Amino acid sequence: MSKHIVNCIKLKCETEGLEKPPFPGMLGKRIWDNISKTAWEEWQSIQTRLINENRLNLADVKSRNFLRKKMESFLFEDEKIEADGYNPTI
């Protein structure tokens, strides 16, 4: 089985993509077509820190919308996103 290769707009290189879209619908397809496995894994780490540091309840629509906006900014707009107070050197 051949790997799904994408021209990752986040990492600005051609590399391995995700095995399948991470979401249903157009957003999932956009991510699958344009985001690498590496960039997605980086986002998942950031997302976990955002959920924990902001004590987000994923059953809450506002929390899910907050994460979606942060995800789109990180993946598609090359914005630096991180949880407040996160210091990777500690």
DSSP file (Angstrom, degrees, kcal/mol; ACC not computed):
  #  RESIDUE AA STRUCTURE BP1 BP2  ACC     N-H-->O    O-->H-N    N-H-->O    O-->H-N    TCO  KAPPA ALPHA  PHI   PSI    X-CA   Y-CA   Z-CA
    1    1 A M              0   0    0      0, 0.0     2,-0.1     0, 0.0     0, 0.0   0.000 360.0 360.0 360.0 127.8    0.0    0.0    0.0
    2    2 A S        -     0   0    0      1,-0.1     2,-0.2     3,-0.0     0, 0.0  -0.468 360.0-112.2 -79.6 150.3    1.4    3.4   -1.0
    3    3 A K        -     0   0    0     -2,-0.1     2,-0.7     1,-0.1    -1,-0.1  -0.496  27.8-110.1 -80.7 150.2    1.7    6.2    1.5
    4    4 A H        -     0   0    0     13,-0.2    13,-4.6    -2,-0.2     2,-0.4  -0.719  38.0-162.2 -79.4 114.7   -0.4    9.3    1.1
    5    5 A I  E     -A   16   0A   0     -2,-0.7     2,-0.3    11,-0.3    11,-0.2  -0.852  10.6-179.7-104.8 135.3    2.0   12.1    0.1
    6    6 A V  E     -A   15   0A   0      9,-3.0     9,-2.5    -2,-0.4     2,-1.1  -0.910  37.7-121.7-129.2 157.3    1.0   15.8    0.5
    7    7 A N  E     -A   14   0A   0     26,-0.5     2,-0.3    -2,-0.3     7,-0.3  -0.839  43.9-141.5 -93.2  93.9    2.6   19.1   -0.1
    8    8 A C  E  >> -A   13   0A   0      5,-2.3     4,-1.5    -2,-1.1     5,-0.9  -0.401  16.5-162.8 -68.3 120.2    2.3   20.2    3.5
    9    9 A I  T  45S+     0   0    0     25,-2.3    -1,-0.2    -2,-0.3    26,-0.1   0.717  90.1  52.3 -76.4 -19.4    1.4   23.9    3.7
   10   10 A K  T  45S+     0   0    0     24,-0.5    -1,-0.2     1,-0.1    25,-0.1   0.934 121.8  28.0 -77.2 -50.0    2.4   24.0    7.4
   11   11 A L  T  45S-     0   0    0      2,-0.2    -2,-0.2     4,-0.0    -1,-0.1   0.572 100.1-133.4 -89.7  -9.9    5.9   22.5    7.0
   12   12 A K  T  <5 +     0   0    0     -4,-1.5     2,-0.3     1,-0.2    -3,-0.2   0.916  69.6  93.8  57.8  47.8    6.3   23.8    3.4
   13   13 A C  E   <S-A    8   0A   0     -5,-0.9    -5,-2.3    -7,-0.0     2,-0.6  -0.981  81.3 -99.8-157.5 163.9    7.5   20.5    2.0
   14   14 A E  E     +A    7   0A   0     -2,-0.3     2,-0.3    -7,-0.3    -7,-0.2  -0.802  62.4 132.4 -90.1 124.3    6.4   17.3    0.3
   15   15 A T  E     -A    6   0A   0     -9,-2.5    -9,-3.0    -2,-0.6     2,-0.1  -0.908  57.6 -47.7-158.8 180.0    6.0   14.5    2.9
   16   16 A E  E     -A    5   0A   0     -2,-0.3    21,-2.6   -11,-0.2    22,-0.5  -0.379  53.4-155.6 -65.6 132.6    3.8   11.7    4.3
   17   17 A G  B     -B   36   0B   0    -13,-4.6   -13,-0.2    19,-0.3    19,-0.2  -0.303  31.9 -68.1 -96.2-175.7    0.2   12.7    4.9
   18   18 A L        -     0   0    0     17,-0.7    -1,-0.2    14,-0.2   -14,-0.1  -0.326  37.5-124.4 -70.5 156.2   -2.4   11.3    7.2
   19   19 A E  S    S-     0   0    0      1,-0.2    -1,-0.1    -3,-0.1    -2,-0.0   0.822  90.8  -3.9 -71.0 -31.6   -3.8    7.8    6.6
   20   20 A K  S    S-     0   0    0    -16,-0.0    -1,-0.2     8,-0.0   -16,-0.0  -0.970  94.4 -74.0-153.8 161.2   -7.3    9.2    6.6
   21   21 A P        -     0   0    0      0, 0.0     8,-0.1     0, 0.0     7,-0.1  -0.367  36.5-141.4 -59.4 137.8   -9.1   12.5    7.1
   22   22 A P  S    S+     0   0    0      0, 0.0     6,-0.1     0, 0.0     7,-0.1   0.644  82.9  26.7 -78.0 -14.0   -9.2   13.4   10.9
   23   23 A F  S    S-     0   0    0      2,-0.2     2,-0.1     3,-0.0     8,-0.1  -0.946  86.3-106.3-139.7 157.9  -12.7   14.8   10.7
   24   24 A P  S  > S+     0   0    0      0, 0.0     4,-0.7     0, 0.0     3,-0.3  -0.438  79.7  23.4 -75.4 162.7  -15.7   14.3    8.4
   25   25 A G  H  > S-     0   0    0      1,-0.2     4,-1.9     2,-0.2     5,-0.2  -0.224 112.7 -35.3  84.9-168.2  -16.6   17.0    5.9
   26   26 A M  H  > S+     0   0    0      1,-0.2     4,-2.6     2,-0.2    -1,-0.2   0.846 131.2  54.3 -65.3 -39.0  -14.7   19.7    4.1
   27   27 A L  H  > S+     0   0    0     -3,-0.3     4,-2.4     2,-0.2    -1,-0.2   0.925 109.2  49.0 -63.7 -43.5  -12.4   20.5    7.0
   28   28 A G  H  X S+     0   0    0     -4,-0.7     4,-2.6     1,-0.2    -1,-0.2   0.908 112.9  47.3 -60.6 -42.5  -11.3   16.9    7.3
   29   29 A K  H  X S+     0   0    0     -4,-1.9     4,-2.5     2,-0.2    -2,-0.2   0.895 110.1  52.7 -66.7 -40.3  -10.7   16.7    3.6
   30   30 A R  H  X S+     0   0    0     -4,-2.6     4,-1.4     2,-0.2    -2,-0.2   0.915 112.5  45.0 -61.5 -43.3   -8.7   20.0    3.6
   31   31 A I  H  X S+     0   0    0     -4,-2.4     4,-2.5     2,-0.2     3,-0.4   0.944 113.5  49.8 -64.6 -47.8   -6.5   18.7    6.4
   32   32 A W  H  < S+     0   0    0     -4,-2.6   -14,-0.2     1,-0.2    -2,-0.2   0.864 115.1  44.2 -59.8 -38.3   -6.0   15.4    4.7
   33   33 A D  H  < S+     0   0    0     -4,-2.5   -26,-0.5    -5,-0.2    -1,-0.2   0.752 128.8  22.5 -77.2 -25.4   -5.1   17.0    1.4
   34   34 A N  H  < S+     0   0    0     -4,-1.4   -25,-2.3    -3,-0.4   -24,-0.5   0.487 103.8  75.7-127.2  -5.5   -2.8   19.7    2.7
   35   35 A I     <  -     0   0    0     -4,-2.5   -17,-0.7   -27,-0.2   -27,-0.1  -0.938  65.9-133.3-121.8 134.7   -1.3   18.7    6.1
   36   36 A S  B  >  -B   17   0B   0     -2,-0.4     4,-2.3   -19,-0.2   -19,-0.3  -0.318  25.0-113.2 -79.4 163.2    1.4   16.2    6.9
   37   37 A K  H  > S+     0   0    0    -21,-2.6     4,-2.3     1,-0.2     5,-0.2   0.890 118.5  52.6 -59.7 -41.0    1.4   13.5    9.5
   38   38 A T  H  > S+     0   0    0    -22,-0.5     4,-2.1     2,-0.2    -1,-0.2   0.924 109.7  46.6 -63.5 -46.4    4.2   15.4   11.3
   39   39 A A  H  > S+     0   0    0      1,-0.2     4,-2.3     2,-0.2    -1,-0.2   0.887 112.2  51.7 -64.3 -38.6    2.4   18.7   11.4
   40   40 A W  H  X S+     0   0    0     -4,-2.3     4,-2.4     2,-0.2    -2,-0.2   0.911 109.0  49.8 -64.9 -42.3   -0.8   17.0   12.6
   41   41 A E  H  X S+     0   0    0     -4,-2.3     4,-1.7     2,-0.2    -1,-0.2   0.881 109.5  52.1 -63.7 -37.9    1.1   15.3   15.4
   42   42 A E  H  X S+     0   0    0     -4,-2.1     4,-2.0     1,-0.2    -1,-0.2   0.922 109.8  49.4 -62.5 -43.8    2.6   18.6   16.4
   43   43 A W  H  X S+     0   0    0     -4,-2.3     4,-3.3     1,-0.2    -2,-0.2   0.916 106.3  55.9 -61.3 -42.8   -0.9   20.1   16.5
   44   44 A Q  H  X S+     0   0    0     -4,-2.4     4,-2.0     1,-0.2    -1,-0.2   0.870 107.2  49.6 -59.8 -37.6   -2.2   17.2   18.6
   45   45 A S  H  X S+     0   0    0     -4,-1.7     4,-1.9     2,-0.2    -1,-0.2   0.927 113.6  45.3 -65.2 -44.8    0.5   17.9   21.2
   46   46 A I  H  X S+     0   0    0     -4,-2.0     4,-2.6     1,-0.2    -2,-0.2   0.915 111.0  54.0 -63.9 -42.9   -0.4   21.6   21.3
   47   47 A Q  H  X S+     0   0    0     -4,-3.3     4,-2.6     1,-0.2    -1,-0.2   0.900 106.3  52.2 -59.0 -42.4   -4.1   20.8   21.4
   48   48 A T  H  X S+     0   0    0     -4,-2.0     4,-2.4     1,-0.2    -1,-0.2   0.919 110.8  47.3 -60.8 -44.3   -3.6   18.6   24.5
   49   49 A R  H  X S+     0   0    0     -4,-1.9     4,-3.1     2,-0.2     5,-0.3   0.905 111.5  51.1 -64.9 -40.5   -1.8   21.4   26.3
   50   50 A L  H  X S+     0   0    0     -4,-2.6     4,-2.0     2,-0.2     6,-0.3   0.922 111.4  47.9 -61.7 -43.5   -4.5   23.9   25.3
   51   51 A I  H  <>S+     0   0    0     -4,-2.6     5,-2.0    -5,-0.2     4,-0.5   0.939 117.9  41.1 -61.8 -47.6   -7.2   21.5   26.7
   52   52 A N  H ><5S+     0   0    0     -4,-2.4     3,-0.7     3,-0.2    -2,-0.2   0.943 117.7  44.1 -68.7 -49.1   -5.3   21.0   29.9
   53   53 A E  H 3<5S+     0   0    0     -4,-3.1    -1,-0.2     1,-0.2    -2,-0.2   0.837 121.5  39.2 -68.7 -32.9   -4.1   24.5   30.6
   54   54 A N  T 3<5S-     0   0    0     -4,-2.0    -1,-0.2    -5,-0.3    -2,-0.2   0.417 103.8-130.0 -95.3   1.3   -7.5   26.1   29.7
   55   55 A R  T < 5 -     0   0    0     -3,-0.7    -3,-0.2    -4,-0.5     2,-0.2   0.920  38.3-170.5  49.3  51.2   -9.5   23.3   31.4
   56   56 A L      < -     0   0    0     -5,-2.0     2,-0.7    -6,-0.3    -1,-0.2  -0.480  20.7-145.1 -76.8 141.6  -11.6   22.9   28.3
   57   57 A N    >   -     0   0    0     -2,-0.2     3,-2.1     1,-0.1     6,-0.3  -0.929   5.3-157.8-103.9 110.6  -14.7   20.8   28.3
   58   58 A L  T 3  S+     0   0    0     -2,-0.7    -1,-0.1     1,-0.3     6,-0.1   0.574  89.9  67.0 -71.9  -6.5  -15.0   19.2   24.9
   59   59 A A  T 3  S+     0   0    0      4,-0.0     2,-0.5     5,-0.0    -1,-0.3   0.627  86.4  88.6 -79.6 -14.5  -18.7   18.6   25.5
   60   60 A D  S <> S-     0   0    0     -3,-2.1     4,-2.0     1,-0.1     3,-0.2  -0.733  73.9-145.9 -89.2 127.6  -19.0   22.4   25.4
   61   61 A V  H  > S+     0   0    0     -2,-0.5     4,-2.6     1,-0.2     5,-0.2   0.872  99.4  56.0 -59.8 -40.0  -19.6   23.9   21.9
   62   62 A K  H  > S+     0   0    0      1,-0.2     4,-2.4     2,-0.2    -1,-0.2   0.899 107.6  49.1 -61.6 -40.8  -17.5   27.1   22.8
   63   63 A S  H  > S+     0   0    0     -6,-0.3     4,-2.3     2,-0.2    -1,-0.2   0.916 112.1  47.6 -64.9 -43.4  -14.5   24.9   23.8
   64   64 A R  H  X S+     0   0    0     -4,-2.0     4,-2.5    -7,-0.3    -2,-0.2   0.898 112.6  49.1 -65.4 -40.1  -14.7   23.0   20.5
   65   65 A N  H  X S+     0   0    0     -4,-2.6     4,-2.4     2,-0.2    -2,-0.2   0.900 109.2  53.1 -65.0 -40.7  -15.0   26.2   18.5
   66   66 A F  H  X S+     0   0    0     -4,-2.4     4,-2.1    -5,-0.2    -2,-0.2   0.936 112.1  44.8 -57.5 -48.6  -12.1   27.7   20.4
   67   67 A L  H  X S+     0   0    0     -4,-2.3     4,-2.8     1,-0.2    -2,-0.2   0.896 111.1  53.2 -65.2 -40.9   -9.9   24.6   19.5
   68   68 A R  H  X S+     0   0    0     -4,-2.5     4,-2.7     2,-0.2     5,-0.2   0.923 110.1  47.4 -60.9 -44.1  -11.1   24.6   15.9
   69   69 A K  H  X S+     0   0    0     -4,-2.4     4,-2.2     2,-0.2    -1,-0.2   0.910 113.5  47.7 -64.3 -42.0  -10.1   28.2   15.4
   70   70 A K  H  X S+     0   0    0     -4,-2.1     4,-2.5    -5,-0.2    -2,-0.2   0.907 112.1  50.8 -63.8 -41.7   -6.7   27.6   17.0
   71   71 A M  H  X S+     0   0    0     -4,-2.8     4,-3.1     2,-0.2     5,-0.3   0.935 111.1  47.0 -62.1 -48.0   -6.2   24.5   14.9
   72   72 A E  H  X>S+     0   0    0     -4,-2.7     4,-2.3     1,-0.2     5,-0.8   0.892 112.9  49.7 -63.4 -39.8   -7.0   26.3   11.6
   73   73 A S  H  X5S+     0   0    0     -4,-2.2     6,-2.2    -5,-0.2     4,-1.0   0.917 115.5  43.7 -63.7 -43.0   -4.7   29.2   12.6
   74   74 A F  H  <5S+     0   0    0     -4,-2.5     4,-0.4     4,-0.2    -2,-0.2   0.941 122.8  34.8 -67.6 -49.1   -1.9   26.9   13.4
   75   75 A L  H  <5S+     0   0    0     -4,-3.1    -3,-0.2    -5,-0.2    -2,-0.2   0.893 132.3  22.1 -77.3 -40.8   -2.2   24.6   10.4
   76   76 A F  H  <5S+     0   0    0     -4,-2.3    -3,-0.2    -5,-0.3    -2,-0.1   0.669 126.9  40.8-107.3 -19.6   -3.3   26.9    7.6
   77   77 A E  S  <<S-     0   0    0     -4,-1.0    -3,-0.2    -5,-0.8    -4,-0.1   0.348  96.4-125.5-112.5   4.7   -2.2   30.5    8.7
   78   78 A D        +     0   0    0     -4,-0.4     2,-0.3    -6,-0.2    -4,-0.2   0.782  52.9 160.7  56.3  31.3    1.2   29.5   10.1
   79   79 A E        -     0   0    0     -6,-2.2     2,-0.6    -7,-0.1    -1,-0.2  -0.601  45.7-116.9 -82.1 142.7    0.3   31.2   13.4
   80   80 A K        -     0   0    0     -2,-0.3     2,-0.4     2,-0.0    -1,-0.1  -0.710  39.4-177.5 -78.6 119.5    2.3   30.3   16.5
   81   81 A I        +     0   0    0     -2,-0.6     2,-0.3   -10,-0.0   -35,-0.0  -0.972  12.3 147.1-122.5 133.5   -0.2   28.7   18.9
   82   82 A E        -     0   0    0     -2,-0.4     2,-0.1   -33,-0.0     3,-0.1  -0.981  49.6 -92.9-159.2 156.0    0.7   27.5   22.4
   83   83 A A    >   -     0   0    0     -2,-0.3     3,-2.0     1,-0.1   -33,-0.1  -0.463  55.6 -95.5 -68.6 141.3   -0.9   27.2   25.9
   84   84 A D  T 3  S+     0   0    0      1,-0.3    -1,-0.1    -2,-0.1     3,-0.1  -0.341 109.5  14.1 -57.8 132.9   -0.3   30.2   28.1
   85   85 A G  T 3  S+     0   0    0      1,-0.3     2,-0.3    -3,-0.1    -1,-0.3   0.413  86.5 147.0  84.1  -3.3    2.7   29.6   30.4
   86   86 A Y    <   +     0   0    0     -3,-2.0    -1,-0.3     2,-0.0   -37,-0.0  -0.521  21.2 179.6 -71.4 128.8    4.0   26.6   28.5
   87   87 A N    >   -     0   0    0     -2,-0.3     3,-1.5    -3,-0.1    -1,-0.0  -0.933  16.5-163.5-130.8 107.7    7.8   26.4   28.6
   88   88 A P  T 3  S+     0   0    0      0, 0.0    -1,-0.1     0, 0.0    -2,-0.0   0.630  85.4  65.5 -68.9 -11.4    9.3   23.5   26.7
   89   89 A T  T 3         0   0    0      1,-0.2     0, 0.0     0, 0.0     0, 0.0   0.564 360.0 360.0 -87.2  -8.3   12.7   23.9   28.5
   90   90 A I    <         0   0    0     -3,-1.5    -1,-0.2     0, 0.0    -4,-0.0   0.477 360.0 360.0 -82.8 360.0   11.3   23.0   32.0
